[in-house]
Amino acid sequence: MSKTFWALVAKYIMTFVLAWLTFGMMLDNPLGTIGMVALLATVANYFVGDSLIYPAFGNIIAAIGDGLLAAAIFYLAAFVTPNFTVDVQSLVLYGVLVLLGEYFFHRYFAASEEVEP
């Protein structure tokens, strides 16, 4: 399997764990819903943040965009998913945690010549 695939798996695991900590542990949301929305956030962050924003604007702007996009996806999920709730504190915490995680993910991304955007 390619290094890009494993990088995406690591990105999903990071996104899922951070979402579980903020939306599962803090707000007692269903784990399955968190997993599905985390997958959506991972895919969106890969295509928007890693493929478009990162090459054009660099790591910090891409990490900020990834944090905002991931928080926005979970915010929208609360509107369309029954029994899934968010609050301002969990969204801000999640966005900041994703921002930090993506910053370090992008550093790995840039250092590895085998991982493609």
N, C-alpha and C positions, 0 to 999 in steps of 0.2 A: 504494500500500500504506500501511497505517496506521503511525503512529509506534509503536504498541504492538507490532506485528509486528516492526519493526526493533529495538526494545528487547529483545525476546525472542531475536532472532537474535544480538544483541551479548552477551546473557546466556549463550547457549549457547556461543558462541565463547570467552568468558572461562572458562566451566566446563570446556570441552574442553581449552583450552591449559593451564590449571592442572593438570588431571588428567594430561595428557600429560607435563608436567614432573615430576610426582611419581610417577605409576604407570608411565609409559612410559620416561622417561629413567632413573629411579632403579631400577626393578624389571624393566624390559624386558618389559612386558606388551604384548599385541597392540593395535595402534592401532584396529582395528575394534571390539574389545570396549570400549576406553576411550571411543570415540565413542558407542556405544550406551548405556553406563551414564551418560555425561555428559548425554545427551539425557533419560534418565529422571530424573537429578538436577535438571536444569534445569526440567523440568515440575513435579516435586514442590516445588522451591523457589519456583516461581512461584505455584502454588496454595496452598501452606501458608504460606510466608514472606511473599510480596508481597501476597496477597489476604486472608489471615486475621491473621497475626501483626503485620505492619507497621501496618495501620490501628489496631489495638487497643493495641499496646505501643510503637510507634515504631521508629526506625532501628536502634539498637544491639541491642535484644533480637531484632529480626528478623534482623539480620546474624549474631548468635550462633547463632540457630536454623537459619539457612541453612547455616552452616558445619558444625554438628553433623549436620544432616539429610543433607547431601551426603557427609560422611565415613561416616555410617551406611549410606547406599546403596551406596557402594563396598565397604564391609566386608561387607555381605550379598551383593554380587555375587561376592565371592571364594568364597563357599560354594556358589553355584549355577552358576558359570561355570568350565568346565574351563580349565586353563592361565592362570588369572588369579590373581595373588597380591598380597597387601598385607601390610604390617608396621606396627607401631605408629608408627614414625617417619614413614612416608609418609602415614598417616592423619592424624596430628596436623598435619604440615606442610600437607597438602591442606586440612584443616578451617580452619586459620588463614588460608591464602591465600584461600579462598572467603569467609571472614568479612570480610577486608579488601576484597576485590573487591565483595562485596554491599553493604558499607557505602557505597562510592562509587556503586554502581549505584542504591541507594535515594536517594541525594542527587540524582542526575539524575532519577530517578523522581518525586521530590517537586517538583523545579523545573520539570518539563515538564507543562504543563496538558493536552497532547495525548496523553500516555501514560496509559492507564487501567489500574487494577489488575485 
